Amino acid sequence: MSIRVCVVGAGCSGITTIKNLLQAGVENIVCYEQQSVIGGNWVYTADIGHSSVCETTHIISSKSLSEYSDFPMPDDYPDYPSHRQVLSYFEAYADHYGVKPYIRFNTRINHISKIDGEKWKVQADDGTEEVFDYLLIASGHHAVPRHPILQGDFKGTYIHSHAFKNNTPFKDKNVLVIGAGNSGCDCAVECSRVAEKVWISMRRPHYIIPKFFLGKPTDTFNKGMSFLPEWMAGPLRKLSLKVQIGSYEEYGLKNPDFPIVKDHPTLNSELLYKIRHGNVLPKPGIKSVHENNVTFEDESTEQVDVIIGATGYKIFTPFFDSDFLDYSEADRVELYLRMFHPVHRTLIFIGLVQPQGAVWPLSDAQAQLAANYIIGNYRIPANVGALARKDSDFIERSFLKSKRHTIEVHYHPYLKTLQREIPTKAPQWSSKAMSHA
C-alpha cells in the first residue's frame, strides 16, 4: 500500500503499532527510535537516560492482563515478570512479527511540522527530511519528570525517581520520598533496605493495594468484578481491601474518603509491611525546607540527606512547536477515544493513556483501530471534536482532579470500547502479512 506512515518510538506501543499496520497491509512505514534497541522505557541501564525502570522493577499488572492480544507471555514467567523478562517478551514479539526492519534506530526526531494536504514533514538528527501521510505518536509519557514544588532551599541531594536505578547510593542516608504512587513506594521500599531512615510524604490519602488477593493477582480479582454494576463492585473492592489490610490508620496513614477507582492505583505488597516494621515512616505533605531540615504539615521536622521526588511525569512532544501542540501542563487532553486528534485528522496517539492496568493491550487495540482507519476500513465520526471533549469530561467526573489523571482510563471498560470500534472485517495476521514483514 502506498500510504506512508511515520511511527514515533519503538517501545511497547511503537512495536505493536508497526505490527498492526503490517497486518492491515500498510508497509511503507518508518519508525524513528532514539535508542539502539526496542523497548523504550523498559530498557534498563544503570545510567540516567530515557528509561525509568530501576534494577529491581517488576510490572504491577499481572502477566495475563499485560500481554498483547495474540502473543501470550511464556508459561514459565511469574505472575509479575521482571523488567528483563518484559524486555525479552518485547524482543520476541518484534522478531515474531518482523517489525525491526521498519525501525531506524539511533535516530532522534528534531522537528515535525504539518504541511499541505494533511501531511507531515519529519526532520531527523541524521539530516534526513521526509514527508508522511499519517503521523502516529507512540513515544509514551514517562520520559520528562514533573518535580515537586518545595518552599525553601534544600542543601542535600535531590533526584527524581526517574533517576533512581538502585539503592546503593542511599546506604546509611536519611531519605525522604515525596509521593506515594507506584514509583514512590518502590523507591521507599528499596531505600529502606540500606538507608539509616526513610520517610514517605503523602499530601493526600492513597489506596496502597497488595499485589495478591486470595492467592491470585489482585487485578484478576478486579477483572471478575468488572461485570458487576459499580454500586455493587465499589463496596466489594473496599471490603476485600479491608479484609487484607484493616484500616490505613493502623499504619499511620489517612483513610481515603473516595472510591478506589477514582485514583490511579498503587500496587505494592511491601510498603505497608515496611511501615509496620518501622523501616518506612509515613509523613504528611511538606510545609517548608531549610537547608537539610524538612518541616511537614503536622509541624514535625526531620533532618534529611536525600529527597527523591516521585511526582510523576509531563506529556512531552519536543518535536512539535509549542504553539502547535503542547500537553505538558494541560489539565485536559482532548482526543477522541484517547487517540484521534479532533483537528489534525492524520495525527494519532498510541499509548497516551494512564490505565488502571497495563498499557500494552490497550496500545495493541488502539493500533489495530488506527491501522483500519488508515486503510479506510474505519471512519471517525463527524462530531469528533464534541466526542473528544466528552471523553475529557468523563475523565474529570471519574477521577480525582490531578495532572496524573488527565489521561487516566478504566482498563476493562476502555478496552471494551476500543474492541467495539474495531471493524468486524478488520484484517487479521496472515502468512501474507508475515511474508511482507
Residue pairs with C-beta under 8 A, 6 or more apart in sequence:
1 25
1 26
1 27
1 28
1 375
2 28
3 26
3 28
3 133
3 134
3 374
3 375
4 28
4 29
4 30
4 130
4 131
4 132
4 133
4 134
5 21
5 26
5 28
5 29
5 30
5 132
5 133
5 134
5 135
5 136
5 374
6 29
6 30
6 31
6 32
6 120
6 122
6 130
6 132
6 134
6 135
6 136
7 14
7 17
7 18
7 21
7 29
7 30
7 31
7 32
7 102
7 136
7 138
8 14
8 31
8 32
8 109
8 135
8 136
8 137
8 138
8 139
8 319
9 31
9 32
9 33
9 40
9 137
9 138
9 139
9 140
10 18
10 31
10 33
10 35
10 38
10 39
10 40
10 99
10 103
10 105
11 38
11 39
11 40
11 41
11 42
11 138
11 139
11 140
11 351
12 39
12 40
12 41
12 42
12 90
12 140
12 351
12 359
12 360
12 363
13 40
13 138
13 139
13 140
13 350
13 351
13 359
13 360
13 363
13 366
13 367
14 31
14 33
14 38
14 40
14 103
14 138
14 139
14 350
15 38
15 90
15 93
15 94
15 97
15 99
16 68
16 93
16 350
16 360
16 363
16 364
16 367
17 31
17 136
17 138
17 350
17 363
17 367
17 370
17 371
18 29
18 31
18 97
18 99
18 102
18 103
19 93
19 97
19 99
19 367
19 429
20 364
20 367
20 368
20 370
20 371
21 27
21 29
21 367
21 371
21 374
22 29
22 97
22 98
22 99
22 102
22 433
22 436
22 437
23 368
23 371
23 427
23 428
23 429
23 433
24 368
24 371
24 372
24 374
24 375
24 377
24 426
24 427
25 375
25 427
25 433
25 436
26 371
26 374
26 375
27 436
29 102
30 102
30 104
30 122
30 130
30 132
31 99
31 102
31 103
31 104
32 103
32 104
32 107
32 108
32 109
32 122
32 124
33 103
33 104
33 105
33 106
33 107
34 50
34 106
34 107
34 108
34 109
35 43
35 50
35 105
35 106
36 105
36 106
37 43
37 105
38 90
38 91
38 94
38 99
38 100
38 103
39 86
39 87
39 90
39 91
40 50
40 51
40 139
40 140
41 50
41 51
41 52
41 53
41 140
41 142
41 143
42 51
42 53
42 83
42 86
42 87
42 90
43 50
43 51
43 87
44 51
44 53
44 54
44 55
44 57
44 83
44 84
44 87
45 51
45 165
46 55
46 165
46 166
47 165
48 162
48 163
48 165
50 143
52 142
52 143
52 161
52 162
52 183
52 313
53 83
54 164
54 165
54 166
54 186
54 187
54 190
55 165
55 166
56 166
56 186
56 190
57 82
57 83
57 186
58 80
58 81
58 82
58 83
59 66
59 80
59 81
59 83
59 86
59 358
60 80
60 182
60 211
60 267
60 268
61 219
61 267
61 357
61 358
62 79
62 80
62 217
62 219
62 220
63 73
63 77
63 78
63 79
63 80
63 81
64 73
64 217
64 220
65 217
65 219
65 220
65 223
65 357
65 358
65 361
65 411
66 73
66 357
66 358
66 360
66 361
67 73
67 89
67 360
67 361
68 93
68 360
68 361
68 364
69 361
69 364
69 365
70 429
71 92
71 93
71 96
71 97
73 81
73 89
74 89
77 85
77 89
78 85
79 211
79 212
79 217
80 211
80 217
81 89
94 100
97 429
97 434
97 437
98 434
98 437
99 437
101 437
104 124
104 126
107 124
107 125
107 126
108 124
108 125
109 122
109 123
109 124
109 125
109 319
110 123
110 124
110 125
110 319
111 122
111 123
111 319
111 321
112 120
112 121
112 122
112 123
112 135
112 319
112 320
113 120
113 121
113 321
113 324
114 120
114 121
114 324
114 344
114 347
115 121
115 131
118 133
118 344
118 345
118 346
119 131
119 132
119 133
119 346
120 131
120 132
120 133
120 134
120 135
120 346
120 347
121 129
121 130
121 131
122 129
122 130
122 131
122 132
122 135
122 319
123 129
124 130
133 346
134 346
134 347
134 348
134 374
135 346
135 347
135 348
136 348
136 349
136 350
136 367
136 370
137 317
137 347
137 348
137 349
137 350
137 352
138 349
138 350
138 351
138 363
138 367
139 317
140 351
140 352
141 313
141 314
141 315
141 316
141 352
141 354
141 407
142 162
142 313
143 313
143 316
144 313
144 314
144 316
144 328
145 160
145 161
145 162
145 309
145 311
145 312
145 313
145 314
146 311
146 312
146 313
146 314
146 403
147 160
147 309
147 311
148 178
148 179
148 286
148 309
148 311
150 286
150 288
150 289
150 307
151 286
151 287
151 288
151 289
152 288
152 289
152 290
153 289
153 290
153 291
154 289
154 291
154 292
154 294
154 304
154 307
155 291
155 292
156 292
156 304
156 305
156 306
156 307
157 305
157 306
157 307
158 306
158 307
158 308
158 309
159 306
159 307
159 308
159 309
160 308
160 309
160 310
160 311
161 177
161 179
161 183
161 184
161 186
161 187
161 308
161 309
161 310
162 313
164 183
164 187
164 190
164 308
166 190
167 190
167 191
167 193
167 194
167 195
168 194
169 306
170 191
170 194
170 195
170 306
171 194
171 195
172 194
172 195
172 196
173 191
173 195
173 196
173 305
173 306
174 195
174 196
174 197
174 302
174 303
174 304
174 305
174 306
175 188
175 191
175 195
175 197
175 198
175 199
175 304
175 305
175 306
175 307
175 308
176 198
176 199
176 200
176 201
176 283
176 294
176 302
176 304
176 306
176 307
176 308
177 184
177 187
177 188
177 191
177 198
177 199
177 200
177 201
177 307
177 308
177 310
178 184
178 201
178 286
178 307
178 308
178 309
178 310
178 311
179 200
179 201
179 202
179 309
179 310
179 311
179 312
180 200
180 202
180 206
180 208
180 266
180 271
180 310
181 206
181 264
181 266
181 310
181 312
181 404
182 266
182 267
182 268
183 310
184 200
184 308
184 310
185 200
185 208
185 266
185 268
185 270
185 271
186 268
187 308
187 310
188 198
188 200
188 271
188 274
188 280
189 268
189 270
189 271
189 274
189 280
191 198
191 308
192 198
192 274
192 279
192 280
197 281
197 302
198 274
198 279
198 280
198 281
199 280
199 281
199 282
199 283
199 302
199 304
200 271
200 280
200 281
200 282
200 283
201 283
201 284
201 285
201 286
201 296
202 253
202 254
202 282
202 283
202 284
202 285
203 284
203 285
204 254
204 285
205 248
205 253
205 254
205 255
205 256
205 257
206 253
206 256
206 263
206 266
207 241
207 256
207 260
207 263
207 265
207 266
208 245
208 248
208 253
208 266
208 268
208 271
208 272
209 218
209 241
209 260
209 265
209 266
209 267
209 268
210 218
210 244
210 245
210 267
210 268
210 269
210 272
211 217
211 218
211 267
211 268
211 269
212 218
212 269
213 221
213 240
213 244
214 221
218 267
219 267
219 357
219 411
221 240
222 237
223 412
225 233
225 236
225 237
226 233
226 412
226 413
228 236
230 261
234 259
234 260
234 261
237 259
237 260
237 261
238 259
238 260
241 260
245 251
245 272
247 255
248 254
248 255
248 256
249 255
251 272
251 275
251 276
251 282
252 275
252 281
252 282
253 275
253 282
256 263
258 400
261 356
261 398
261 410
262 398
262 399
262 400
263 399
263 400
263 405
264 354
264 356
264 399
264 404
264 405
264 408
265 356
271 280
274 280
275 281
275 282
283 296
283 298
283 300
283 302
284 296
284 297
284 298
285 296
285 297
286 294
286 295
286 296
286 297
287 295
287 296
287 297
287 299
288 294
288 295
289 295
292 303
292 304
292 305
293 301
293 302
293 303
293 304
294 301
294 302
294 303
294 304
294 307
295 301
296 302
312 403
312 404
314 328
314 329
315 327
315 328
315 330
315 333
315 352
315 406
315 407
316 328
317 325
317 326
317 327
320 326
327 333
327 406
329 403
330 406
331 403
331 406
332 392
332 395
332 396
332 406
333 352
333 392
333 406
333 407
334 342
334 385
334 388
334 389
334 391
334 392
335 341
335 342
335 349
335 352
335 388
335 391
336 342
336 380
336 381
336 384
336 387
336 388
336 391
337 366
337 369
337 391
337 417
337 418
337 421
338 349
338 352
338 353
338 366
338 391
338 407
338 409
338 414
339 348
339 349
339 350
339 352
339 366
339 369
339 370
340 348
340 373
340 380
340 384
340 388
341 347
341 348
341 349
342 384
342 385
342 387
342 388
343 385
345 380
348 370
348 373
350 363
350 366
350 367
350 370
351 359
351 362
351 363
351 366
352 407
353 359
353 362
353 407
353 408
353 409
353 414
354 404
354 405
354 407
354 408
354 409
355 362
355 408
355 409
355 410
355 411
355 414
356 408
356 409
356 410
356 411
357 411
357 412
358 411
361 415
362 409
362 411
362 414
362 415
362 418
365 415
365 418
365 419
365 422
366 418
368 422
368 426
369 378
369 418
369 421
369 422
371 427
372 378
372 422
372 423
372 426
372 427
373 379
373 380
375 427
377 423
377 425
377 426
377 427
378 421
378 422
378 423
381 387
395 405
395 406
395 407
395 408
395 409
398 408
398 410
399 405
399 408
427 433
